[in-house]
Amino acid sequence: MSGSREVPSGRAPEAAQVVRPYGDTTGDGRVQVSFTLPVPFGTATERAKAEGAGLQLAAKMGLDPAMVVHAKGMGQDYTFFVVYGRVSHLVDLSQVTVTEREFPLLSAAEVNLRIRTALGRKLVVVGACIGTDAHTVGIDAILNVKGHAGEKGLEYYREIRVVNLGSQVAVPDLVARALAEPADAVLVSQVVTQRDAHISNAREMAAAFGAAAGSAGRRPLLVVGGPRFDPAIAASLGVDKIFGKGTTPGEVASYLAHALAPAATGGQA
């Protein structure tokens, strides 16, 4: 890295904020990675060849030296590896960018007050897992009254009406229900990410709502969430907001109030 200087401890001067991975000792550059290769792990010969394949990939990834600390067959034709080794790469913390939350966190009372004052009615939220995604843990954690991480879900908020459609909802059905309610916001959770299904599903949903809006150009606020989403790509997917892993119901409620209910002062919730 241009301009950086390695020091024995593995840390550069504080101003540079350059660090290296830590494994056994500070600054030793040791990392652990896991991967699967389409090679069998049955006979002694197959096992030896599989471990050699794992080491070859580790070397091409820049681990030197590297060792296979775990290898296990997965079915007849695949092997799972855990590899431990040293890398020479440094990390410049000054080049790490963090997206700051653009809205304040509000209490349930503050969210209710803003919605009631700004809208004069309940804010309607329709939630679902779309496509073939059957994992409702994420969407239920945000919507159900029991909530997540000690926070009540959106059903707990007096001024929010929640319609939870559950899992494996087809995009046309989601659009139809959102328009029928009518929804102020649509929340979609995507956990299944094979072949970037979460990306294609989000784009399909955004396009469908855009088409349904027609020339009027009005559609519900589109919010998607899941562990593999990058919050920075919301615009490219055609949605308004992306929430990543670790999101709490309070964050989502605060965002909805921020986006759909202008700030209000005075009064009690």
C-alpha positions, 0 to 999 in steps of 0.5 A: 500500500502506497505510503504505508510502513510496516512496524514489528507490532503489525500496526502502523503509526496511529495517524495511518491507521494501518493494521494487519490480521491477528491470529496467534500473536498480534500482527502475525497476518494469520487468517482462517477461511472456509470453502467447498470444492467439487472433489470427493473425500472418500478413499485415502487417495481421494482425501489426499488429492482433496487436501492438495486441491484445498492447499492449491486454492489457498496458495492462489488466494495468497495464504503462505504458508497455509494448512488444511485444519479441517476437511470433510466430505459433503455427499459423494462429490464435494469436500468442505475445507477450513484453511489457516494461513498467513497473508501479507495484506494490510488494512487501511482503516482510513479508507473504510467508509461507514454509512451513517444513519440519516434519521434519529432513533425514536421511541414508540411514543414518538413514532406514534405521535409523528404518525398521528400528527402528520397523517391523521390515521394509521400508517399501513405496512405490508410485509412479506418474503417474496419469491421462493423465500420461506424464511420468515424469521427476519420479517416476523422479528420486525413485524410481530409484536414480540419483536427482536432483541428486546424491542417490540415489533411494528404490531406493537405501535398503536399508529401502525397497522401491519399486514404480514403476508408470510412467505413465498409471496409472488410479486404480483400478489404482493403488489395487488395486496399493497394497492388494495390496503392501501399500503404506505410502505412495503417491507420485504425480507430476503434470506435466500441469496443463492444465485443472487436471488435477493437482488433479482427479486428486489428488482422485480418487485421495484419494477412491478410497483413502478408499473402499477404506479403508472403515470401518477408515479405514486407507490408505497415506500419500498423497504428491503432487508436481509443479511446479504444486502448492501445498503449502498445499492438501494437506488440501483435496485429501485427501492427506497431503503435497505436494512442489513443484518442486526436491524431492530424493529425500532430502527425500521419504525423510526425510518418509516416515521422519518420518511412518511411522517414529517416531524411534529412538536408538542402533544403526547403519544 
